[in-house]
Amino acid sequence: MNDDQKLQPEASGAHSQSAWPQAGQRLTFWWDVKKLEERVKDGMEAEGGSYTRHPSQFAAMALQEAAALLRSGDTVAFPTETVYGLGADARNTAAVEAVFAAKGRPADNPLIVHIARRSQLDELVQQVNGTAEALIQAFWPGPLTLVLPVRPGVLSPRVTGGLDTVAVRMPDHPVALRLIAEAGCPVAAPSANRSGRPSPTLAEHVREDLQGRIGGIVNGGPTGVGLESTVVQAGDDGTVTILRPGGITAEQLAAVCAAVTTDPGLDGEAGPGTPAPRSPGMKYTHYAPLGRLSVVEGPSPAMVTGLIRRELAAAEASGERTAVLAFDEHAADYIGQRVYSLGSLDTLQEAGQRLYGLLRRCDEDGITFILAEACPPRGLGEAIMNRLLKAAGHRVLRADAANE
C-alpha cells in the first residue's frame, strides 16, 4: 500500500479530497477545520441549561492527518492570522524543496520557520538578545518574525537561503498552533500561492494556485490580518530594523525598543542582480495580479481622483478592461467606473484584510488595467503601500499641477 492509499478519505472520514487530479498532477487533500471547538449543551431539557465548549473530534482528527503528512515529508497549506502558509518540515531538505517547486519560488528567497512553543526557538537559534526577547514577550504569538543567528545543522540549508540567520515566528492562530504542535517539528512556510501572485487569505485561493501541486490544504476560514508578518532584526543596542513591514507597525515596535529603523532595501525595486535578501519579501515582484497595476499618489485627493479618471478613460478607449482600488472616502468620485473598495482610510485594517482578495477579484473579472489609490505610509499604511508597490512592480503615477 502506498502513502496516498494510506491517506484515502475512507480511512477516517476526517477529511474530504479535492477534485480528482488531472493528468500530471497529484492528489491534494482538503480538511475543513473552521470549527476547532463545538458548543455542547449540558442537561436534557429542551430549553434552559448551559453550553460548554469541547474540542471538535472532527477537527482534531483532520489536524492529526495533516500533521502526519508533514511528518512524512509532504507539504500542507494551513491558515495563520496573516495569510495561508505552505508548510513543510524545516529540517527536511526534500520537503523544503517541494515547497519551492510547488510555488516556483526563487532559490535565494529564505523561508520563515513557524513554531508553536517558545522552547522550540532555542533549538533553532544560537542566541536571543535582550531586544529580541522583549519583542517576543510583547508580540508573540502574533504577526512578528525575528531574524536570528541560526544553529548550524539544525535546519535544511534551503530554509535560510545560504544565510547564517533564520527567520522565525509563532503564529497567533489556533489551527496553525495545533497543527505545528501535532507535527512535532518546526514548519517552514512561505505564503501558499504561486510565486509572484497575490497571497491567499482564503483556502479557496490556495486551491486555485496549488491544487495538484501540494499534499493537502487545511481550511480554517478567512485569515484575520490579511498581510504577512512584520520581519525585523533586533540589535544588541535596542535598535530594531524592519526588513519587511507587516501586521506589527513601526509605532508598536517603538513602544518596546530603543529605536526603529527601516532597511534601505525597502526603498526601491530589487531584482535578480541584487544581493540575497535577508528576509522574505525583500526581493522580486510579489503579490501581482494578471492585469497591469499602477499606484496613484498626489498632494490632494482631488488631484489623485482626477488623474485616475483620465487614465481610466484613456485605457478604456484603447480597449482595456479597467478598475480602480479606492478608499471609501473617494469611491463616489468614480461614478461609472468599476470600483473595488479598500475600506476607509480611518480603518486601514480593512484595506489589509481586503487587498489580496481584491487583486484576485481583478483576475476573476478579467481586469487588464488597474489603478490603486495610495494611502499615507504610516502605521499599517506602511505595509499596505509596500504590498501595493510590490504588486505594481513599483509603477507609480504622480498627480501634480503638471497633470491638471
C-alpha positions as CSV (number, residue, x, y, z in Angstrom):
1,M,0.0,0.0,0.0
2,N,1.5,3.4,-1.0
3,D,1.2,6.6,1.1
4,D,-1.7,8.0,-0.9
5,Q,-3.7,4.9,-0.3
6,K,-3.0,5.1,3.4
7,L,-4.5,8.6,3.5
8,Q,-7.6,8.0,1.3
9,P,-10.7,9.7,2.6
10,E,-12.3,6.5,3.6
11,A,-9.6,5.9,6.2
12,S,-11.2,8.1,8.9
13,G,-13.8,10.3,7.4
14,A,-11.9,13.3,8.9
15,H,-11.1,14.9,5.6
16,S,-12.5,15.1,2.1
17,Q,-10.4,15.1,-1.0
18,S,-10.3,17.8,-3.7
19,A,-11.4,17.1,-7.2
20,W,-9.6,14.1,-8.6
21,P,-6.2,15.3,-10.1
22,Q,-5.8,15.9,-13.7
23,A,-3.0,14.1,-15.7
24,G,0.4,15.0,-14.4
25,Q,-1.0,16.3,-11.1
26,R,-1.0,14.7,-7.6
27,L,-3.9,14.3,-5.2
28,T,-4.3,17.2,-2.9
29,F,-6.3,16.5,0.3
30,W,-8.7,19.0,1.8
31,W,-9.6,19.3,5.5
32,D,-12.2,21.7,6.8
33,V,-11.5,22.7,10.4
34,K,-13.2,26.1,10.6
35,K,-14.7,24.9,13.9
36,L,-12.0,23.7,16.2
37,E,-14.4,23.6,19.1
38,E,-18.1,22.8,19.3
39,R,-20.8,24.0,21.7
40,V,-22.4,21.2,23.6
41,K,-25.5,21.7,25.7
42,D,-25.4,20.5,29.2
43,G,-28.6,18.7,30.5
44,M,-31.5,17.1,28.8
45,E,-34.0,20.0,28.9
46,A,-35.2,21.4,25.6
47,E,-34.8,24.9,26.9
48,G,-32.5,26.4,29.6
49,G,-29.4,24.7,30.8
50,S,-25.9,25.9,29.7
51,Y,-23.4,25.3,27.0
52,T,-19.8,24.3,27.2
53,R,-17.1,24.2,24.5
54,H,-15.4,20.9,23.7
55,P,-12.7,20.2,21.2
56,S,-14.1,19.1,17.9
57,Q,-13.3,15.5,17.3
58,F,-13.6,16.0,13.5
59,A,-11.1,18.9,13.6
60,A,-8.7,17.0,15.9
61,M,-8.7,14.0,13.5
62,A,-8.2,16.3,10.5
63,L,-5.2,18.0,12.1
64,Q,-3.7,14.7,13.1
65,E,-3.9,13.6,9.5
66,A,-2.4,16.9,8.2
67,A,0.4,16.7,10.8
68,A,1.2,13.1,9.7
69,L,1.5,14.3,6.2
70,L,4.0,17.0,7.3
71,R,6.0,14.4,9.3
72,S,6.2,12.2,6.3
73,G,8.0,14.9,4.3
74,D,5.0,16.2,2.4
75,T,3.6,19.8,2.0
76,V,0.4,21.1,3.7
77,A,-1.2,24.6,3.4
78,F,-2.7,26.0,6.6
79,P,-4.2,29.2,7.9
80,T,-2.4,31.8,10.1
81,E,-3.6,35.1,11.4
82,T,-1.8,36.8,8.4
83,V,-2.2,34.7,5.2
84,Y,-2.3,31.0,4.4
85,G,1.2,29.3,4.5
86,L,2.5,26.4,2.6
87,G,4.2,24.2,5.3
88,A,6.9,21.6,5.3
89,D,9.3,20.1,7.9
90,A,12.0,22.8,8.1
91,R,14.6,20.1,8.8
92,N,13.9,18.0,5.7
93,T,15.6,19.3,2.6
94,A,13.4,17.2,0.2
95,A,10.3,18.6,1.8
96,V,11.5,22.1,1.7
97,E,12.5,21.7,-1.9
98,A,8.9,20.6,-2.6
99,V,7.7,23.9,-1.3
100,F,10.0,25.8,-3.7
101,A,8.9,23.6,-6.6
102,A,5.2,24.0,-5.9
103,K,5.4,27.7,-5.6
104,G,8.0,28.3,-8.4
105,R,9.9,30.3,-5.8
106,P,13.4,31.6,-6.4
107,A,16.0,29.6,-4.5
108,D,17.7,32.5,-2.8
109,N,14.5,33.7,-1.1
110,P,14.6,32.5,2.5
111,L,11.6,30.9,4.3
112,I,10.1,31.8,7.6
113,V,10.1,28.9,10.2
114,H,6.9,28.7,12.3
115,I,6.9,27.3,15.8
116,A,4.3,26.5,18.4
117,R,6.3,26.9,21.7
118,R,8.9,29.3,22.9
119,S,11.2,26.4,23.8
120,Q,11.4,25.5,20.1
121,L,13.2,28.8,19.3
122,D,16.2,27.9,21.5
123,E,16.6,24.6,19.5
124,L,16.9,26.6,16.2
125,V,19.0,29.7,17.0
126,Q,22.3,30.4,18.7
127,Q,21.3,33.5,20.6
128,V,18.2,35.6,21.6
129,N,19.4,39.0,22.7
130,G,17.5,41.2,25.1
131,T,15.9,43.3,22.4
132,A,14.6,40.2,20.7
133,E,13.3,38.8,23.9
134,A,11.4,42.0,24.7
135,L,9.8,41.7,21.2
136,I,8.8,38.1,21.9
137,Q,7.2,39.0,25.2
138,A,5.3,41.8,23.5
139,F,4.2,40.3,20.2
140,W,4.3,36.5,20.3
141,P,2.2,34.7,19.3
142,G,1.5,37.2,16.6
143,P,2.5,38.7,13.2
144,L,6.1,39.4,14.0
145,T,9.1,37.5,12.6
146,L,12.5,37.7,14.1
147,V,15.7,37.1,12.1
148,L,18.2,35.4,14.4
149,P,21.6,33.6,14.1
150,V,20.8,30.0,13.1
151,R,22.3,27.0,14.9
152,P,24.4,25.1,12.3
153,G,23.0,21.9,11.0
154,V,19.5,22.0,12.7
155,L,17.6,23.2,9.6
156,S,17.7,22.5,5.9
157,P,20.1,24.9,4.2
158,R,17.3,25.7,1.7
159,V,15.3,27.3,4.5
160,T,17.9,30.0,5.2
161,G,18.8,30.8,1.5
162,G,22.5,30.4,2.3
163,L,22.5,32.9,5.1
164,D,23.8,32.4,8.7
165,T,20.4,33.6,10.0
166,V,16.9,32.2,10.1
167,A,13.5,34.0,10.3
168,V,11.2,32.6,13.0
169,R,7.8,33.4,14.2
170,M,5.0,32.0,16.4
171,P,1.6,32.5,14.6
172,D,-1.4,33.7,16.5
173,H,-4.0,31.2,15.0
174,P,-5.4,28.2,16.8
175,V,-5.3,25.9,13.8
176,A,-1.7,26.8,13.0
177,L,-0.5,26.3,16.5
178,R,-2.3,22.9,16.9
179,L,-1.0,21.7,13.6
180,I,2.6,22.6,14.3
181,A,2.4,21.1,17.8
182,E,0.9,17.9,16.4
183,A,3.5,17.7,13.7
184,G,6.3,17.9,16.3
185,C,8.6,19.8,14.0
186,P,9.5,23.4,13.0
187,V,7.5,24.2,9.9
188,A,8.9,26.3,7.1
189,A,6.1,28.1,5.4
190,P,6.0,30.9,2.9
191,S,2.6,32.1,1.6
192,A,0.6,29.3,-0.1
193,N,0.5,30.8,-3.6
194,R,2.4,30.6,-6.8
195,S,5.4,32.9,-6.6
196,G,4.6,36.4,-7.6
197,R,0.8,36.0,-7.2
198,P,-1.3,37.7,-4.5
199,S,-1.0,35.9,-1.2
200,P,-4.0,33.8,-0.2
201,T,-6.4,34.9,2.6
202,L,-8.9,32.0,1.9
203,A,-8.3,28.3,1.5
204,E,-10.0,28.6,-1.9
205,H,-7.2,30.9,-3.0
206,V,-4.7,28.2,-2.2
207,R,-6.7,25.7,-4.1
208,E,-6.8,28.0,-7.2
209,D,-3.0,28.2,-7.2
210,L,-1.7,25.0,-5.8
211,Q,-4.2,22.1,-6.1
212,G,-2.4,19.2,-7.7
213,R,1.0,20.5,-6.6
214,I,0.9,20.0,-2.8
215,G,-0.1,17.3,-0.3
216,G,-3.1,19.0,1.4
217,I,-5.0,22.1,2.4
218,V,-6.3,22.8,5.8
219,N,-9.4,25.1,5.5
220,G,-9.6,27.3,8.6
221,G,-11.7,30.1,7.0
222,P,-10.6,33.7,6.3
223,T,-7.4,35.0,7.8
224,G,-7.5,38.0,10.1
225,V,-4.7,40.5,9.4
226,G,-4.6,39.8,5.7
227,L,-1.0,41.0,5.3
228,E,2.1,39.0,6.0
229,S,4.1,39.4,9.3
230,T,6.5,42.2,10.0
231,V,10.1,40.9,9.7
232,V,12.8,42.5,11.9
233,Q,16.3,42.2,13.1
234,A,16.9,43.1,16.7
235,G,20.2,44.7,17.6
236,D,22.1,44.3,20.9
237,D,21.8,48.1,21.4
238,G,18.0,48.0,21.4
239,T,17.6,49.1,17.8
240,V,15.1,47.2,15.6
241,T,15.5,47.2,11.8
242,I,12.4,46.5,9.8
243,L,13.2,44.2,6.9
244,R,9.6,43.9,5.8
245,P,6.6,45.9,7.1
246,G,3.6,43.9,8.1
247,G,0.9,43.3,10.8
248,I,3.0,44.9,13.6
249,T,3.6,48.6,12.9
250,A,6.7,50.7,13.5
251,E,4.9,52.6,16.1
252,Q,4.1,49.4,18.0
253,L,7.8,48.3,17.8
254,A,8.9,51.8,19.0
255,A,6.9,51.3,22.2
256,V,9.0,48.3,23.1
257,C,12.5,49.0,21.8
258,A,15.0,51.9,21.9
259,A,14.9,52.8,18.2
260,V,13.3,51.6,14.9
261,T,14.9,51.9,11.5
262,T,13.9,50.6,8.1
263,D,16.2,48.6,5.8
264,P,17.3,50.6,2.8
265,G,16.4,47.7,0.6
266,L,12.7,48.5,1.1
267,D,13.0,51.9,-0.7
268,G,13.3,50.6,-4.2
269,E,12.8,47.6,-6.5
270,A,15.2,44.7,-6.2
271,G,15.8,42.2,-8.9
272,P,17.9,39.1,-9.9
273,G,21.1,41.1,-9.8
274,T,20.8,42.3,-6.2
275,P,22.3,40.6,-3.2
276,A,20.5,37.7,-1.5
277,P,17.6,39.1,0.6
278,R,17.9,38.9,4.4
279,S,14.1,38.4,4.6
280,P,11.3,37.1,2.6
281,G,9.5,39.8,0.6
282,M,12.6,42.0,0.1
283,K,13.4,40.9,-3.5
284,Y,11.5,40.3,-6.7
285,T,8.0,41.4,-7.6
286,H,5.3,40.0,-5.3
287,Y,1.6,39.9,-4.9
288,A,0.9,40.8,-8.6
289,P,-2.4,40.4,-10.4
290,L,-2.5,39.4,-14.0
291,G,-3.5,42.9,-15.2
292,R,-1.2,45.9,-15.2
293,L,-1.4,47.6,-11.8
294,S,-0.1,51.1,-11.0
295,V,-0.3,53.1,-7.8
296,V,-1.5,56.7,-8.0
297,E,-0.4,59.3,-5.4
298,G,-0.5,63.1,-5.1
299,P,-0.7,66.1,-2.9
300,S,-4.6,66.1,-2.7
301,P,-7.4,63.6,-3.1
302,A,-9.0,65.7,-5.8
303,M,-5.8,65.6,-7.9
304,V,-5.4,61.9,-7.4
305,T,-9.0,61.1,-8.4
306,G,-8.8,63.5,-11.4
307,L,-5.7,61.7,-12.7
308,I,-7.3,58.3,-12.1
309,R,-10.4,59.2,-14.1
310,R,-8.4,60.5,-17.0
311,E,-6.1,57.4,-17.1
312,L,-9.1,55.0,-16.9
313,A,-10.8,56.8,-19.8
314,A,-7.7,56.6,-21.9
315,A,-7.3,52.9,-21.1
316,E,-10.9,52.1,-21.9
317,A,-10.6,53.9,-25.2
318,S,-7.6,51.6,-26.0
319,G,-9.8,48.5,-25.3
320,E,-8.6,47.8,-21.8
321,R,-11.0,46.4,-19.1
322,T,-10.4,48.8,-16.2
323,A,-10.9,49.0,-12.4
324,V,-9.8,51.2,-9.5
325,L,-8.9,50.2,-6.0
326,A,-10.3,53.1,-4.0
327,F,-10.9,54.1,-0.4
328,D,-14.5,54.7,0.7
329,E,-13.9,58.4,1.1
330,H,-13.4,58.8,-2.6
331,A,-15.4,55.9,-4.1
332,A,-18.3,58.3,-5.2
333,D,-15.8,60.2,-7.4
334,Y,-15.6,57.3,-9.8
335,I,-19.2,57.1,-11.0
336,G,-19.5,54.8,-14.0
337,Q,-16.2,53.1,-13.2
338,R,-15.6,49.6,-11.8
339,V,-14.6,50.4,-8.2
340,Y,-13.3,47.8,-5.6
341,S,-13.4,49.2,-2.1
342,L,-10.3,49.1,0.1
343,G,-12.4,50.3,3.1
344,S,-12.0,53.5,4.9
345,L,-8.7,55.5,5.3
346,D,-9.7,55.7,9.0
347,T,-9.5,51.9,9.5
348,L,-6.6,50.7,7.4
349,Q,-7.1,47.2,8.9
350,E,-9.9,46.8,6.3
351,A,-7.5,47.5,3.5
352,G,-5.1,45.0,4.9
353,Q,-7.8,42.3,5.1
354,R,-9.2,43.1,1.6
355,L,-6.1,43.9,-0.6
356,Y,-5.1,40.4,-1.8
357,G,-8.6,39.3,-2.2
358,L,-9.4,42.3,-4.4
359,L,-6.3,41.7,-6.5
360,R,-7.5,38.2,-7.1
361,R,-11.0,39.5,-7.8
362,C,-9.5,41.7,-10.6
363,D,-8.1,38.5,-12.2
364,E,-11.5,36.7,-11.9
365,D,-13.2,39.7,-13.5
366,G,-10.7,39.8,-16.4
367,I,-9.4,43.3,-15.5
368,T,-6.4,44.3,-17.6
369,F,-5.7,47.8,-16.3
370,I,-5.8,48.6,-12.6
371,L,-5.2,51.8,-10.7
372,A,-4.9,51.9,-6.9
373,E,-5.1,54.9,-4.7
374,A,-2.1,55.3,-2.4
375,C,-2.6,55.7,1.4
376,P,-0.4,57.5,3.9
377,P,2.6,55.3,4.7
378,R,2.0,55.5,8.5
379,G,1.0,52.7,10.8
380,L,-0.4,49.8,8.9
381,G,-0.3,52.1,5.8
382,E,3.4,51.3,5.5
383,A,2.8,47.6,5.0
384,I,-0.2,48.3,2.6
385,M,1.9,50.6,0.5
386,N,4.8,48.1,0.5
387,R,2.5,45.4,-0.9
388,L,0.8,47.7,-3.4
389,L,4.2,48.9,-4.8
390,K,5.5,45.3,-5.0
391,A,2.3,44.2,-6.7
392,A,2.7,47.1,-9.2
393,G,6.3,46.4,-9.9
394,H,6.9,49.9,-8.4
395,R,4.9,51.6,-11.2
396,V,3.7,54.9,-9.7
397,L,1.7,57.7,-11.3
398,R,2.0,61.0,-9.5
399,A,-0.8,63.6,-9.7
400,D,0.6,67.2,-9.7
401,A,-0.1,70.5,-11.2
402,A,1.5,69.4,-14.5
403,N,-1.1,66.7,-14.9
404,E,-4.0,69.2,-14.5
